[in-house]
Amino acid sequence: MSCLQKRVWLASLVLAAVVAWPVAAAEDKPKESGDKPAAEKSDKPDAGKTDKPDAEKPAEKDPFVVPEGSPKELIDYIKGLNRTPLQNLEMMKKARKAVLEAAEKILAGKPNNEEMEFGVQAKMNMLDSSEQIDDFAAQLKKDGHEKFARLVRGHSLQVQLRKLTMGKRENMKKPIEEAVKFLEEAPPQGSDIGLALMAGRMSEMSGDNDLAAKTYGSLSKAFAASEDKRIAEFGKTLEGVVRRLTLLGNKMTVEGKVVGGEALDWSKYLGKVVLVDFWATWCGPCVAEIPNMTKCYELYRDKGFEIVGLSCDRNLDDLEKFLKEKKIPWTIVYGENGPSPTVAYYGVMGIPTMILVGKDGNVVSLSARGPQLRKKLEKLLGPVEEKKEAKEGEEKGKDDKDQKEAAEK
C-alpha cells in the first residue's frame, strides 16, 4: 500500500470483511482406537468424576462496544475492527457508529500529531453528510487545527464531486472549479492528490474538453510548484494530461522500442491513419477492445490504416507471452526498462486511451474506441466491403444461433 493509499484506507472501513472474529471454542481430543472411557478403566465407582463444576465458557466479546483507553489503544481498536466480518447492514451500521465514537475519543484524549490525523480521518470518513463534514472542518479551524481543517474540507469537496457521477453534465462545472480553487489556495499536500485526480476525472467526464484542459492546467501548476519532490512529480504528470487533451488538430510524438526489434521510427507512419493505443495485458477493457481493433485492421490496412500499441505493462516477459498467444498483428512499443516514455509524456493515467492520428500527422480523435473507431476510419479512408467469406461466416453463425434458440423454445 502506497503512502497515498494509506491516507484514504478508512473510507472503505465499514465494508471490510476479511477475518472472522475469534471465538473461543473447546475442542475434544480424539480418542485413540481401542481406548475405553476413563470411568471404565477403574473399579472405583467415582473414578473419572470431579467435585468441581464444569468450567463456564467465556462470553463472546461484542466487537462494537468501544473501550476506554489512550489514543493509541483506540487506534488499535479501530484497526482490529477493520478485521471484523460485517455480514449484514445492521453490522455495518454498528461498525460505522463504533468507529465514529472511537475517533471522537481519540480526538478528546490529547493525541499527538500522528494520532490526531488518524482520528480526524476516521471521523470524517464516517460522517453521513456534507453538512456534517463541513461543520467538523469549521470546528477544527475554530480550535486552531488549520492543517486538519483543510484535510476535512478537501474530503468534503471529494464527496461533492463523487455525487456528480449521478447528476447532469451541465452541473459539473461549478463543483470542479471550487475544488481547483481550494487546491490553489495553499501549497498542496499528499492528501490533496486524490481530490485533484477526482476533479480532473470529472472534468473529462463532463465532455467539455476545454474545461478539462483548463482544470488539469491549473492543477498542474499548483502541484508542480511544491517543494515536495513527490508532489512536484505529480504536477508534471498533470502537465502531460494537458499535453494530451490539447492534441486535437496537433501533431503527436511516439517513442520507444518495438517489442523484439529496434527503436520505433514514427516518421514512417506519416501518410497513414494511425491508432495509438495505450493499453496493458492486465487491463480487461483493453483486451476487450482487441477483437474490434483486429476487425478494423483487417478491413482498412490495405487502405492505409496502422495500429501502434503502447504497452503499459511492467513486465516485458508477460507482454511477450501475451503477444505470442494472441498473435497480435500490429506494432507494439515498449521502453528500455519499462513502458514507453510517451505514456508519461502524455499523462496517461487510465487505460485504454485510444488516440487516432490522421494522414497529415495531426490528431483527429482522443477517444477512437469501440464503434467510434470504425466510423472515424470510414470517414477518413472511405467505406470498405467486408470479405465475402467473413460475411457468410457471420450469417451462418446467426442462422445457427436462431435455430438453437428456436429448438430451445
C-alpha positions as CSV (number, residue, x, y, z in Angstrom):
1,M,0.0,0.0,0.0
2,S,1.4,3.4,-1.0
3,C,1.6,6.4,1.3
4,L,-1.2,8.0,-0.6
5,Q,-3.4,4.9,-0.3
6,K,-2.8,4.8,3.5
7,R,-4.4,8.2,3.8
8,V,-7.7,7.0,2.4
9,W,-7.9,3.4,3.6
10,L,-10.5,4.3,6.2
11,A,-13.0,5.2,3.5
12,S,-13.9,1.6,3.0
13,L,-13.6,0.5,6.6
14,V,-17.3,-0.5,7.1
15,L,-17.2,-2.7,4.1
16,A,-14.3,-4.8,5.2
17,A,-15.0,-8.4,5.9
18,V,-11.8,-10.4,5.8
19,V,-11.1,-12.2,9.0
20,A,-13.7,-13.9,11.2
21,W,-13.9,-12.6,14.8
22,P,-12.2,-15.1,17.1
23,V,-14.5,-17.1,19.2
24,A,-13.1,-19.3,21.9
25,A,-14.1,-23.0,21.3
26,A,-13.1,-26.1,23.2
27,E,-12.1,-28.9,21.0
28,D,-12.2,-32.5,22.3
29,K,-9.1,-34.5,21.9
30,P,-9.8,-37.5,19.6
31,K,-9.8,-40.9,21.4
32,E,-7.4,-43.5,20.2
33,S,-8.7,-46.7,18.8
34,G,-9.5,-49.3,21.4
35,D,-9.4,-47.0,24.3
36,K,-12.1,-47.3,26.9
37,P,-13.8,-44.4,28.7
38,A,-11.9,-43.3,31.8
39,A,-14.7,-44.4,34.0
40,E,-14.4,-47.9,32.7
41,K,-10.7,-48.1,33.4
42,S,-11.2,-48.1,37.2
43,D,-13.1,-50.3,39.6
44,K,-13.8,-47.3,41.8
45,P,-17.4,-46.0,41.3
46,D,-16.4,-42.4,41.5
47,A,-13.4,-42.7,39.1
48,G,-13.5,-40.1,36.3
49,K,-15.7,-37.8,38.2
50,T,-14.8,-34.4,39.8
51,D,-16.4,-32.3,42.5
52,K,-15.6,-29.1,40.5
53,P,-18.3,-27.7,38.4
54,D,-17.9,-27.6,34.6
55,A,-15.9,-24.5,33.6
56,E,-18.2,-21.9,32.1
57,K,-17.4,-20.8,28.5
58,P,-16.2,-17.2,28.4
59,A,-18.8,-14.8,27.0
60,E,-18.2,-13.6,23.5
61,K,-16.9,-10.1,23.3
62,D,-19.0,-7.6,21.5
63,P,-16.7,-6.0,18.9
64,F,-18.8,-2.9,18.6
65,V,-18.5,-1.8,22.2
66,V,-15.9,0.9,22.2
67,P,-13.4,0.5,25.0
68,E,-11.9,3.2,27.2
69,G,-8.2,3.8,26.6
70,S,-5.4,6.0,25.3
71,P,-5.5,7.3,21.7
72,K,-3.0,4.6,20.7
73,E,-5.3,1.9,22.2
74,L,-8.3,3.3,20.4
75,I,-6.4,3.3,17.1
76,D,-5.6,-0.3,17.7
77,Y,-9.3,-1.0,18.4
78,I,-10.3,0.6,15.1
79,K,-7.7,-1.4,13.2
80,G,-8.9,-4.5,14.9
81,L,-12.5,-3.7,14.0
82,N,-11.4,-3.5,10.3
83,R,-10.8,-7.3,10.5
84,T,-14.4,-8.0,11.8
85,P,-16.7,-9.6,9.1
86,L,-19.7,-7.4,8.5
87,Q,-22.3,-9.8,7.4
88,N,-25.3,-7.5,7.1
89,L,-26.4,-3.9,7.0
90,E,-27.1,-3.8,10.8
91,M,-23.5,-4.8,11.5
92,M,-22.3,-2.2,9.1
93,K,-24.2,0.5,10.9
94,K,-22.8,-0.7,14.3
95,A,-19.3,-0.6,12.9
96,R,-19.7,2.9,11.5
97,K,-21.1,4.1,14.8
98,A,-18.3,2.4,16.7
99,V,-15.5,3.9,14.5
100,L,-17.1,7.3,14.9
101,E,-17.3,7.0,18.7
102,A,-13.7,5.7,18.9
103,A,-12.5,8.6,16.7
104,E,-14.1,11.2,18.9
105,K,-12.5,9.6,21.9
106,I,-9.1,9.8,20.2
107,L,-9.5,13.5,19.4
108,A,-10.6,14.2,23.0
109,G,-7.7,12.2,24.5
110,K,-4.8,14.6,23.9
111,P,-3.4,12.8,20.9
112,N,0.0,13.5,19.3
113,N,0.1,14.8,15.7
114,E,0.0,11.4,14.1
115,E,-2.8,10.1,16.3
116,M,-4.7,13.3,15.7
117,E,-4.5,12.8,11.9
118,F,-5.7,9.2,12.3
119,G,-8.7,10.3,14.4
120,V,-9.6,13.1,12.0
121,Q,-9.6,10.8,9.0
122,A,-11.5,8.2,10.8
123,K,-14.2,10.6,11.9
124,M,-14.6,12.4,8.6
125,N,-15.0,9.2,6.7
126,M,-17.8,8.0,9.0
127,L,-19.8,11.2,8.8
128,D,-23.1,10.9,6.9
129,S,-23.5,14.2,5.0
130,S,-21.5,17.1,3.5
131,E,-23.1,19.4,6.1
132,Q,-21.7,17.3,9.0
133,I,-18.2,17.2,7.3
134,D,-18.2,21.0,6.8
135,D,-19.3,21.5,10.4
136,F,-16.4,19.3,11.5
137,A,-13.9,21.3,9.4
138,A,-15.3,24.5,10.9
139,Q,-14.8,23.2,14.4
140,L,-11.2,22.1,13.7
141,K,-10.4,25.5,12.3
142,K,-12.0,27.3,15.3
143,D,-9.9,25.1,17.6
144,G,-6.7,26.2,15.8
145,H,-6.2,23.0,13.8
146,E,-5.8,24.7,10.4
147,K,-4.0,21.7,8.8
148,F,-6.6,19.2,9.8
149,A,-9.5,21.6,8.9
150,R,-8.1,21.8,5.4
151,L,-7.8,18.0,5.2
152,V,-11.5,17.7,6.1
153,R,-12.5,20.4,3.7
154,G,-10.8,18.6,0.9
155,H,-12.6,15.4,1.8
156,S,-15.9,17.3,1.7
157,L,-15.1,18.5,-1.8
158,Q,-14.4,14.9,-2.9
159,V,-17.8,13.8,-1.5
160,Q,-19.4,16.5,-3.6
161,L,-17.5,15.6,-6.7
162,R,-18.4,11.9,-6.2
163,K,-22.0,12.8,-6.4
164,L,-21.5,14.3,-9.8
165,T,-21.4,10.9,-11.4
166,M,-25.1,10.6,-10.6
167,G,-26.0,14.1,-11.9
168,K,-26.2,16.0,-15.2
169,R,-23.0,17.0,-17.0
170,E,-24.0,20.7,-17.1
171,N,-23.9,20.7,-13.2
172,M,-20.3,19.6,-13.1
173,K,-18.5,22.8,-13.8
174,K,-19.1,24.7,-10.5
175,P,-18.0,21.9,-8.1
176,I,-15.0,21.2,-10.2
177,E,-14.0,24.9,-10.2
178,E,-14.5,25.0,-6.4
179,A,-12.1,22.1,-6.0
180,V,-9.5,23.7,-8.2
181,K,-9.8,27.0,-6.3
182,F,-9.4,25.1,-3.0
183,L,-6.2,23.4,-4.2
184,E,-4.8,26.7,-5.4
185,E,-5.3,28.5,-2.1
186,A,-2.4,26.8,-0.3
187,P,0.5,24.5,-1.2
188,P,-1.0,21.1,-2.0
189,Q,-0.3,18.2,0.4
190,G,-0.1,14.5,-0.4
191,S,-3.7,14.2,0.8
192,D,-4.8,16.6,-1.9
193,I,-3.8,14.3,-4.8
194,G,-7.0,12.3,-4.5
195,L,-9.1,15.4,-4.8
196,A,-7.0,16.6,-7.8
197,L,-7.4,13.3,-9.6
198,M,-11.2,13.3,-9.0
199,A,-11.6,16.9,-10.2
200,G,-9.6,16.1,-13.3
201,R,-11.6,12.9,-14.0
202,M,-14.9,14.7,-13.5
203,S,-13.8,17.4,-15.9
204,E,-13.1,14.8,-18.6
205,M,-16.4,13.1,-17.9
206,S,-18.2,16.4,-18.5
207,G,-17.5,16.1,-22.2
208,D,-16.1,19.7,-22.2
209,N,-12.5,19.3,-23.5
210,D,-11.8,23.0,-22.8
211,L,-12.9,22.7,-19.2
212,A,-10.8,19.5,-18.8
213,A,-7.7,21.1,-20.2
214,K,-8.2,24.2,-18.1
215,T,-8.7,22.1,-14.9
216,Y,-5.6,20.0,-15.4
217,G,-3.6,23.1,-16.4
218,S,-4.5,24.9,-13.1
219,L,-3.8,21.7,-11.1
220,S,-0.5,21.0,-12.7
221,K,0.8,24.5,-11.9
222,A,-0.3,24.2,-8.3
223,F,1.3,20.8,-7.7
224,A,4.4,21.4,-9.8
225,A,5.4,24.3,-7.6
226,S,5.6,22.2,-4.5
227,E,8.9,21.8,-2.7
228,D,8.0,18.1,-2.0
229,K,9.6,16.2,-4.9
230,R,6.9,13.5,-5.0
231,I,4.1,16.1,-5.2
232,A,6.0,18.1,-7.8
233,E,6.4,14.9,-9.9
234,F,2.6,14.5,-9.8
235,G,2.3,18.1,-11.1
236,K,4.5,17.1,-14.1
237,T,2.2,14.1,-14.7
238,L,-0.8,16.5,-14.9
239,E,1.2,18.7,-17.3
240,G,1.3,15.6,-19.5
241,V,-2.5,15.3,-19.3
242,V,-2.8,18.9,-20.5
243,R,-0.5,18.0,-23.4
244,R,-2.7,15.0,-24.3
245,L,-6.0,16.9,-24.0
246,T,-4.7,19.6,-26.4
247,L,-3.6,17.2,-29.1
248,L,-6.7,17.6,-31.3
249,G,-5.5,19.2,-34.6
250,N,-1.9,19.0,-33.5
251,K,0.9,16.5,-34.1
252,M,1.7,13.7,-31.8
253,T,5.1,12.1,-30.9
254,V,5.6,8.5,-30.1
255,E,8.8,7.0,-28.8
256,G,10.0,3.6,-27.7
257,K,11.3,0.3,-28.8
258,V,9.3,-2.1,-30.9
259,V,9.0,-5.4,-29.0
260,G,11.5,-7.8,-30.4
261,G,13.0,-5.1,-32.7
262,E,14.7,-1.7,-33.0
263,A,13.6,1.7,-31.9
264,L,10.3,2.9,-33.4
265,D,10.6,5.2,-36.4
266,W,7.5,7.3,-36.0
267,S,8.2,9.3,-39.2
268,K,7.4,6.1,-41.3
269,Y,3.8,6.4,-40.3
270,L,3.3,9.8,-41.9
271,G,0.8,9.5,-44.7
272,K,-1.2,6.8,-42.8
273,V,-4.1,6.8,-40.4
274,V,-2.7,5.5,-37.1
275,L,-4.5,4.4,-34.0
276,V,-2.2,4.9,-31.0
277,D,-3.4,2.6,-28.3
278,F,-2.3,2.9,-24.7
279,W,-3.1,-0.5,-23.1
280,A,-1.8,-3.4,-20.9
281,T,-2.3,-7.1,-20.9
282,W,-3.8,-7.0,-17.3
283,C,-6.4,-4.4,-18.4
284,G,-9.7,-6.1,-19.0
285,P,-11.3,-3.3,-21.1
286,C,-8.1,-3.0,-23.1
287,V,-8.2,-6.7,-24.0
288,A,-11.9,-6.5,-24.8
289,E,-11.1,-3.9,-27.5
290,I,-8.8,-6.2,-29.4
291,P,-11.4,-8.0,-31.5
292,N,-12.8,-4.7,-32.7
293,M,-9.3,-3.4,-33.4
294,T,-8.4,-6.6,-35.3
295,K,-11.5,-6.4,-37.5
296,C,-10.8,-2.7,-38.3
297,Y,-7.1,-3.6,-39.0
298,E,-8.1,-6.4,-41.4
299,L,-10.6,-4.2,-43.2
300,Y,-8.6,-1.0,-43.5
301,R,-4.9,-1.9,-43.5
302,D,-4.8,-2.0,-47.3
303,K,-6.3,1.5,-47.4
304,G,-3.5,2.9,-45.2
305,F,-4.5,2.1,-41.6
306,E,-2.0,1.1,-38.9
307,I,-2.1,0.5,-35.2
308,V,0.7,1.3,-32.7
309,G,0.1,-0.2,-29.3
310,L,2.0,1.4,-26.4
311,S,2.1,-1.2,-23.6
312,C,1.8,0.0,-20.0
313,D,2.9,-3.4,-18.7
314,R,5.6,-3.5,-16.0
315,N,6.9,-6.9,-17.0
316,L,8.2,-7.4,-20.6
317,D,8.0,-11.2,-20.2
318,D,4.3,-11.1,-19.6
319,L,3.8,-8.8,-22.6
320,E,5.8,-11.0,-24.9
321,K,3.9,-14.1,-23.8
322,F,0.5,-12.4,-24.4
323,L,1.5,-11.2,-27.8
324,K,2.6,-14.8,-28.8
325,E,-0.6,-16.3,-27.5
326,K,-2.9,-13.8,-29.1
327,K,-0.9,-13.3,-32.3
328,I,-1.3,-9.5,-32.3
329,P,-0.5,-8.4,-35.9
330,W,0.2,-4.7,-35.3
331,T,3.2,-2.9,-33.8
332,I,3.7,-3.0,-30.1
333,V,6.0,-0.5,-28.4
334,Y,7.8,-0.7,-25.1
335,G,10.5,1.3,-23.4
336,E,14.1,0.3,-22.4
337,N,13.3,-0.7,-18.8
338,G,9.5,-0.2,-18.7
339,P,6.7,1.4,-20.6
340,S,7.5,3.9,-23.4
341,P,8.3,7.4,-22.1
342,T,5.4,8.5,-24.3
343,V,3.0,7.2,-21.6
344,A,4.2,9.7,-19.1
345,Y,4.7,12.5,-21.6
346,Y,1.0,12.5,-22.4
347,G,0.0,11.9,-18.7
348,V,-1.9,8.6,-19.4
349,M,-3.3,7.6,-16.1
350,G,-6.2,5.5,-17.3
351,I,-6.3,2.8,-20.0
352,P,-7.4,2.1,-22.6
353,T,-6.6,5.5,-24.1
354,M,-7.0,5.4,-27.8
355,I,-5.9,8.3,-30.0
356,L,-6.4,8.5,-33.8
357,V,-3.9,10.3,-35.9
358,G,-4.7,11.4,-39.5
359,K,-2.5,11.1,-42.6
360,D,-1.0,14.6,-42.0
361,G,0.2,13.5,-38.6
362,N,-2.4,15.6,-36.7
363,V,-4.6,14.0,-34.1
364,V,-8.3,13.7,-35.2
365,S,-9.7,11.9,-32.1
366,L,-8.9,11.4,-28.5
367,S,-11.4,8.6,-28.0
368,A,-11.3,6.4,-31.0
369,R,-12.8,3.4,-29.2
370,G,-15.4,0.8,-29.9
371,P,-17.9,1.8,-32.8
372,Q,-16.3,5.2,-33.0
373,L,-13.1,3.8,-34.5
374,R,-15.0,2.2,-37.4
375,K,-16.9,5.4,-38.0
376,K,-13.8,7.5,-38.0
377,L,-12.0,5.1,-40.3
378,E,-14.8,5.2,-42.8
379,K,-14.8,9.0,-42.8
380,L,-11.0,9.2,-43.2
381,L,-10.4,6.3,-45.6
382,G,-13.8,5.6,-47.2
383,P,-16.2,2.7,-46.9
384,V,-15.0,-0.9,-47.4
385,E,-16.7,-4.1,-48.1
386,E,-16.2,-6.9,-45.7
387,K,-14.8,-10.1,-47.2
388,K,-17.5,-12.4,-48.6
389,E,-16.4,-15.4,-46.6
390,A,-16.4,-13.3,-43.4
391,K,-20.0,-12.2,-44.1
392,E,-21.1,-15.7,-44.9
393,G,-19.5,-16.9,-41.7
394,E,-21.3,-14.3,-39.7
395,E,-24.6,-15.1,-41.4
396,K,-24.1,-18.8,-40.8
397,G,-23.4,-18.2,-37.2
398,K,-26.5,-16.1,-36.8
399,D,-28.6,-18.8,-38.5
400,D,-27.2,-21.4,-36.2
401,K,-28.0,-19.3,-33.2
402,D,-31.5,-18.6,-34.4
403,Q,-32.1,-22.4,-34.9
404,K,-30.7,-23.2,-31.5
405,E,-33.0,-20.6,-29.8
406,A,-36.0,-21.9,-31.8
407,A,-35.3,-25.5,-30.7
408,E,-35.0,-24.4,-27.0
409,K,-38.4,-22.7,-27.3
